[in-house]
Amino acid sequence: MRLLANIVIYQVCWLACILGGANDLPLAGVAAVALAVAWHLRLADAPRAEIALLVVAGLAGAVWDSLLVAAGWLVYPSGTLIAGTAPYWIVALWVGFATTFNVSLRYFKPRLALAAMLGAIGGPLAFLAGERLGGVTFTDTTTAMVALALGWATLMPAMMLAARRLNGFRDDDMPVAAVAEN
């Protein structure tokens, strides 16, 4: 049940962030993510480990998406606080995405090659869907998609490695050092 709830809640956050960003209501997505994070941390066996993971993912996402914006490949319609950087709602979306790492995406933690494949395919597809909903514009679709595929093929395994170390949930299939430490 927790797995299904995690998937559904993340999808709601994704839609809230994308549609909020597309319709000049970026705080709607941030609010959805804040609620999801509060619920996620309430369920965590070791909330401090999960908080650390959420911070790492938020920082990684802020840097990565800001690089894509600075390169001129992505343009966001709203929520940008500093020109040339990612909007705050996309950073919130990264934080929301991180709530899946130790729950619904935990299967990929020991399978880094599969995580890279998931990132290379899923990352660009999510951005393509976001583009269709008006949450982002590609200035050059081919270049943006290639950059997204390469970046996400690197970021997904990196996030899975971080989730191994910063795991606030007990897994039946993987020992959790972070849970024991907290």
ZAFIFI-205520 format. One line per 10 residues: number of its first residue (from 1); their letters; for each residue z, x, y of N, C-alpha, C, CB. Coordinates in steps of 0.001 Angstrom, whole numbers, plus 500000, padded with zeros to 6 digits. Glycine has a CB too. Layout:
N
NUM> a> Z,X,Y,Z,X,Y,Z,X,Y,Z,X,Y | ...
***
This chain:
182
1> mrllaniviy> 500000,500824,498804,500000,500000,500000,500000,500870,501263,501213,499062,499997 | 500795,501967,501252,500855,502855,502407,499487,503476,502683,501904,503953,502183 | 498766,503819,501613,497448,504420,501746,496482,503457,502441,496903,504823,500367 | 496430,502225,501980,495536,501232,502570,495916,500943,504022,495563,499938,501750 | 497198,500812,504286,497653,500574,505654,497260,501730,506563,499172,500369,505687 | 497379,502963,506063,497016,504141,506848,495534,504120,507217,497348,505421,506073 | 494701,503763,506271,493252,503698,506518,492934,502621,507553,492484,503416,505202 | 493480,501431,507352,493195,500312,508256,493707,500602,509664,493828,499016,507723 | 494912,501112,509763,495479,501400,511089,494661,502460,511809,496941,501861,510966 | 494216,503495,511097,493381,504499,511757,492063,503881,512237,493100,505676,510802
11> qvcwlacilg> 491459,503023,511435,490198,502402,511844,490380,501534,513089,489627,501560,510699 | 491502,500838,513170,491808,500052,514369,491947,500980,515573,493106,499222,514170 | 492630,502098,515391,492771,503078,516482,491411,503620,516906,493689,504243,516051 | 490560,503925,515933,489237,504454,516231,488465,503451,517094,488463,504766,514923 | 488454,502203,516657,487742,501172,517425,488339,500989,518815,487769,499841,516675 | 489660,500957,518904,490314,500783,520206,489964,501934,521142,491843,500685,520036 | 489961,503152,520627,489627,504310,521461,488162,504275,521897,489919,505614,520704 | 487267,504045,520958,485836,504048,521279,485481,502907,522225,485000,503944,519998 | 485914,501701,521881,485584,500555,522726,486297,500622,524081,485949,499257,522011 | 487531,501117,524072,488237,501312,525338,487531,502315,526219,489660,501765,525086
21> gandlplagv> 487129,503444,525630,486391,504457,526387,485057,503935,526884,486170,505689,525536 | 484376,503154,526060,483067,502618,526420,483151,501579,527530,482407,502012,525205 | 484270,500877,527615,484404,499768,528559,485369,500056,529699,484854,498540,527833 | 485567,501328,529985,486422,501764,531088,487861,501247,530956,485831,501300,532409 | 488321,501184,529708,489704,500812,529393,490313,501860,528462,489767,499395,528742 | 490281,503130,528862,490702,504196,527947,492160,504100,527508,490478,505523,528595 | 493002,503483,528306,494413,503366,527924,494625,502422,526741,495229,502883,529109 | 493668,501543,526478,493784,500642,525327,493831,501444,524031,492607,499641,525296 | 492958,502415,523913,492948,503260,522724,494192,504120,522615,491727,504138,522726 | 494622,504648,523741,495833,505475,523763,497040,504642,523319,496071,506067,525187
31> aavalavawh> 497115,503415,523784,498220,502536,523395,498186,502245,521901,498167,501223,524187 | 496999,501992,521362,496868,501739,519919,497322,502955,519121,495408,501380,519557 | 496920,504141,519554,497325,505365,518857,498832,505571,518968,496579,506587,519428 | 499398,505311,520128,500850,505470,520305,501613,504571,519325,501260,505138,521766 | 501177,503336,519174,501818,502431,518215,501651,502927,516783,501241,501020,518347 | 500446,503387,516463,500191,503903,515120,501045,505138,514820,498710,504241,514960 | 501174,506012,515792,501992,507219,515614,503460,506847,515425,501835,508166,516824 | 503942,505899,516198,505341,505464,516046,505582,504915,514646,505700,504393,517104 | 504684,504110,514164,504805,503557,512812,504731,504672,511764,503698,502508,512555 | 503770,505578,511945,503573,506706,511025,504840,507568,510936,502372,507570,511481
41> lrladaprae> 505410,507893,512066,506608,508740,512077,507812,508016,511496,506919,509198,513498 | 507846,506715,511643,508948,505932,511056,508915,506007,509540,508874,504462,511508 | 507726,506111,508959,507571,506181,507508,507708,507595,506947,506235,505624,507121 | 507596,508589,507788,507582,509986,507341,508933,510402,506775,507197,510912,508498 | 508891,511193,505713,510097,511782,505139,510624,512900,506030,509817,512315,503727 | 509711,513590,506701,510073,514701,507594,509268,514535,508888,509790,516113,506916 | 509745,513694,509801,508981,513414,511023,508659,514649,511864,509738,512442,511865 | 509560,515642,511897,509287,516834,512715,508044,517565,512243,510482,517784,512689 | 507847,517628,510929,506639,518267,510398,505396,517480,510822,506711,518371,508851 | 505473,516176,510756,504337,515342,511162,504063,515466,512660,504599,513874,510800
51> iallvvagla> 505102,515500,513465,504912,515666,514910,504186,516985,515186,506280,515628,515656 | 504593,518039,514519,503937,519336,514705,502462,519255,514325,504640,520422,513871 | 502162,518572,513225,500769,518412,512794,499968,517612,513827,500708,517715,511416 | 500555,516557,514357,499872,515738,515359,499577,516548,516624,500719,514505,515706 | 500511,517395,517011,500308,518254,518187,499187,519259,517926,501618,518998,518554 | 499218,519888,516759,498163,520858,516405,496795,520183,516439,498423,521472,514999 | 496694,519007,515831,495410,518298,515801,494981,517885,517207,495501,517059,514892 | 495908,517402,518014,495567,517019,519381,495053,518195,520191,496769,516415,520068 | 495710,519342,520049,495264,520541,520769,493902,521017,520270,496297,521666,520620 | 493724,521040,518944,492436,521452,518373,491325,520521,518840,492502,521470,516830
61> gavwdsllva> 491593,519228,518820,490598,518255,519261,490276,518382,520739,491077,516859,518969 | 491300,518618,521552,491079,518779,522991,490178,519975,523265,492417,518943,523731 | 490458,521080,522581,489647,522293,522781,488230,522077,522270,490289,523507,522068 | 488091,521563,521041,486768,521391,520437,485903,520430,521259,486905,520873,518995 | 486432,519258,521560,485633,518288,522299,485349,518766,523725,486346,516937,522332 | 486276,519489,524317,486023,520050,525648,484902,521078,525607,487297,520688,526211 | 484832,521858,524535,483725,522814,524393,482385,522091,524320,483920,523683,523139 | 482350,520979,523591,481109,520208,523477,480713,519592,524815,481262,519108,522422 | 481717,519136,525577,481453,518581,526913,480985,519697,527842,482726,517885,527493 | 481680,520829,527830,481325,521954,528703,479922,522483,528391,482356,523086,528558
71> agwlvypsgt> 479540,522430,527111,478195,522866,526725,477131,521875,527190,478111,523045,525209 | 477580,520679,527574,476640,519678,528053,476042,518815,526957,475550,520342,528794 | 476568,518871,525755,476005,518115,524636,476580,516709,524523,476242,518858,523346 | 477812,516522,525000,478444,515206,524968,478848,514800,526373,479671,515203,524028 | 478696,513516,526678,479143,512948,527948,479942,511700,527609,477929,512619,528913 | 481163,511644,528119,482027,510491,527883,482035,509614,529131,483474,510939,527510 | 482034,508275,528955,481942,507380,530108,483230,507187,530900,481477,506069,529652 | 484387,507489,530305,485641,507249,531029,486766,508074,530447,486012,505767,530996 | 487848,508171,531213,489062,508803,530733,489137,510304,530909,489226,508495,529331 | 488196,510889,531630,488222,512327,531856,489108,512631,533057,486791,512881,532072
81> liagtapywi> 490119,513445,532842,491018,513812,533933,490533,515040,534683,492411,514058,533401 | 489906,515969,533951,489393,517204,534543,487924,517317,534157,490213,518466,534066 | 487061,517455,535149,485623,517551,534888,485345,518659,533876,484845,517814,536200 | 484427,518389,532960,484038,519383,531963,484951,519448,530763,483980,520715,532589 | 485885,518508,530656,486785,518489,529490,486689,517145,528783,488252,518770,529916 | 487275,517101,527616,487310,515867,526835,488219,514849,527505,487785,516144,525395 | 487899,513572,527374,488769,512548,527945,490061,512428,527134,488040,511190,527997 | 491089,511919,527793,492380,511815,527113,492340,510867,525931,493439,511364,528081 | 491474,509880,525940,491439,508953,524810,490861,509605,523560,490626,507718,525170 | 489978,510593,523702,489446,511270,522515,490513,512206,521946,488144,512063,522859
91> valwvgfatt> 491348,512775,522811,492469,513592,522331,493458,512697,521577,493180,514325,523522 | 493705,511517,522119,494565,510555,521411,493961,510190,520065,494776,509280,522260 | 492649,510058,520014,491988,509733,518750,492195,510843,517723,490488,509497,518976 | 492173,512089,518155,492478,513209,517262,493895,513095,516716,492301,514548,517996 | 494826,512734,517568,496215,512553,517139,496286,511416,516117,497141,512255,518362 | 495592,510330,516395,495550,509227,515441,494919,509645,514124,494788,508056,516028 | 493855,510420,514190,493196,510912,512979,494160,511768,512154,491934,511726,513343 | 494988,512544,512828,495943,513413,512117,496960,512619,511306,496675,514306,513110 | 497170,511339,511636,498091,510525,510835,497539,510265,509443,498372,509198,511535 | 496263,510543,509223,495660,510344,507898,495735,511594,507014,494209,509925,508053
101> fnvslryfkp> 495982,512752,507598,495888,514009,506849,496829,514083,505651,496172,515160,507766 | 498056,513631,505810,499032,513714,504723,499207,512393,503981,500363,514164,505267 | 498362,511427,504305,498454,510129,503642,497108,509825,502989,498856,509000,504653 | 496202,509190,503701,494953,508756,503078,493960,509894,502828,494304,507716,503938 | 494063,510996,503537,493162,512137,503293,493833,513269,502515,492644,512677,504616 | 495007,513037,501976,495732,514119,501287,494963,514686,500095,497085,513615,500815 | 494086,513917,499504,493257,514380,498388,492492,515655,498751,492272,513282,497969 | 492118,515787,500015,491288,516914,500443,492082,518189,500732,490516,516528,501668 | 493402,518106,500791,494194,519293,501131,493977,520454,500160,495663,518934,501164 | 493943,520240,498847,493661,521368,497959,492163,521572,497694,494380,521168,496646
111> rlalaamlga> 491333,520756,498269,489892,520780,498020,489158,521062,499333,489409,519432,497393 | 489270,522290,499787,488770,522640,501119,487252,522575,501225,489234,524022,501490 | 486544,522886,500145,485080,522779,500181,484664,521317,500354,484452,523370,498886 | 485339,520422,499678,485063,518994,499853,485445,518533,501261,485824,518167,498798 | 486542,519071,501776,486946,518745,503147,485866,519186,504134,488300,519417,503494 | 485288,520360,503899,484212,520855,504772,482995,519935,504690,483814,522303,504384 | 482661,519487,503478,481522,518573,503321,481802,517230,504002,481210,518353,501822 | 483020,516726,503825,483405,515485,504493,483280,515640,506002,484844,515083,504113 | 483762,516756,506533,483673,517000,507968,482235,517104,508445,484418,518260,508325 | 481414,517845,507706,480020,518058,508109,479223,516760,508128,479352,519052,507175
121> iggplaflag> 479591,515826,507280,478878,514546,507219,479599,513473,508045,478737,514080,505753 | 480895,513324,507805,481659,512254,508436,481851,512421,509929,482981,512148,507794 | 482075,513641,510381,482275,513885,511811,481077,513433,512637,482544,515362,512059 | 479886,513947,512344,478716,513516,513105,478424,512019,512973,477512,514300,512661 | 478644,511457,511774,478404,510018,511614,479354,509190,512473,478551,509617,510146 | 480616,509624,512564,481572,508914,513420,481138,508996,514879,482994,509496,513252 | 480649,510148,515299,480185,510290,516675,478918,509473,516913,479931,511765,517000 | 478046,509415,515922,476847,508596,516045,477220,507123,516195,475929,508796,514826 | 478183,506662,515404,478671,505282,515545,479301,505079,516924,479698,504947,514431 | 480087,506067,517371,480686,505992,518701,479638,505948,519805,481607,507171,518921
131> erlggvtftd> 478559,506658,519598,477462,506657,520571,476802,505280,520614,476415,507748,520221 | 476627,504674,519457,476013,503346,519398,476885,502292,520065,475746,502953,517952 | 478200,502504,520061,479132,501570,520700,479370,501887,522178,480456,501582,519962 | 478765,502969,522667,478871,503307,524078,480027,504220,524442,478986,502077,524854 | 480708,504776,523446,481855,505632,523712,481506,507064,524064,482742,505632,522542 | 480279,507473,523771,479831,508834,524063,478311,508799,524194,480287,509851,522943 | 477776,509751,524953,476334,509902,525082,475976,511320,524668,475851,509596,526539 | 474920,511456,523889,474398,512773,523521,473288,513117,524507,473872,512798,522032 | 473373,514273,525119,472295,514691,526018,471098,515194,525222,472787,515784,526983 | 471345,515728,524046,470310,516147,523102,470879,515825,521721,469929,517705,523258
141> tttamvalal> 470410,514743,521137,471004,514234,519892,470959,515270,518780,470283,512968,519440 | 469844,515936,518588,469727,516902,517489,470713,518047,517664,468296,517450,517404 | 470760,518616,518847,471683,519729,519107,473126,519278,518945,471464,520299,520520 | 473444,518114,519477,474810,517595,519363,475189,517365,517911,474957,516295,520151 | 474299,516782,517127,474601,516502,515721,474784,517792,514913,473485,515654,515102 | 473970,518794,515181,474114,520078,514486,475443,520729,514874,472924,521026,514821 | 475754,520730,516155,477022,521311,516616,478201,520559,516008,477110,521280,518161 | 478123,519240,515996,479201,518441,515402,479353,518734,513914,478937,516947,515615 | 478249,518821,513197,478315,519098,511760,478953,520460,511494,476910,519044,511138 | 478537,521470,512230,479095,522809,512041,480577,522849,512431,478302,523837,512866
151> gwatlmpamm> 480898,522241,513549,482285,522230,514001,483190,521476,513052,482380,521626,515374 | 482767,520297,512649,483596,519499,511744,483683,520120,510348,483043,518081,511643 | 482657,520842,509928,482731,521544,508642,483785,522639,508674,481370,522142,508279 | 484095,523119,509844,485147,524120,510026,486500,523457,510302,484780,525073,511177 | 486485,522434,511145,487739,521794,511549,488434,521037,510418,487475,520849,512683 | 487678,520360,509576,488333,519588,508501,489133,520482,507551,487285,518804,507704 | 488562,521559,507019,489388,522418,506169,490554,523044,506936,488533,523514,505553 | 490334,523389,508190,491424,523950,508995,492549,522931,509155,490904,524393,510380 | 492193,521684,509385,493216,520634,509520,493923,520381,508187,492580,519324,510035 | 493191,520494,507080,493818,520322,505764,494795,521471,505475,492736,520247,504655
161> laarrlngfr> 494452,522670,505898,495377,523795,505752,496631,523566,506588,494695,525115,506162 | 496444,523080,507799,497601,522770,508651,498441,521669,508019,497144,522346,510066 | 497784,520682,507420,498509,519572,506785,499282,520034,505554,497536,518458,506394 | 498787,521034,504873,499551,521590,503741,500889,522133,504223,498746,522711,503029 | 500852,522823,505325,502057,523470,505869,502960,522478,506591,501667,524594,506826 | 502353,521524,507269,503098,520569,508093,502995,519179,507463,502558,520555,509562 | 503597,519035,506327,503518,517786,505578,504854,517065,505647,503116,518046,504110 | 504867,515925,506271,506085,515144,506379,506193,514033,505365,506187,514575,507727 | 505282,514006,504382,505286,512975,503349,505350,513600,501968,504047,512088,503469 | 506121,512993,501099,506193,513460,499721,504907,513071,499003,507438,512873,498993
171> dddmpvaava> 504291,514060,498353,503089,513814,497554,503448,513960,496088,501934,514791,497943 | 502908,513097,495257,503130,513220,493821,502330,514372,493233,502768,511921,493116 | 501207,514704,493870,500303,515705,493303,500398,517078,493969,498896,515211,493401 | 501291,517264,494930,501370,518547,495614,502797,518768,496117,500357,518609,496787 | 503363,519950,495816,504686,520227,496353,504649,520280,497880,505228,521545,495786 | 505711,519843,498500,505739,519754,499953,506894,520590,500487,505865,518282,500416 | 506566,521766,500980,507590,522660,501526,508193,522079,502795,506999,524047,501810 | 507357,521464,503621,507847,520952,504908,508897,519867,504709,506685,520403,505742 | 508736,519033,503720,509694,517965,503476,511042,518563,503056,509163,516990,502393 | 510988,519573,502199,512221,520212,501735,512950,520939,502870,511908,521194,500607
181> en> 512170,521497,503810,512756,522247,504909,513449,521347,505924,511694,523062,505593 | 513010,520099,506042,513562,519219,507068,514629,518357,506500,512491,518363,507688
***
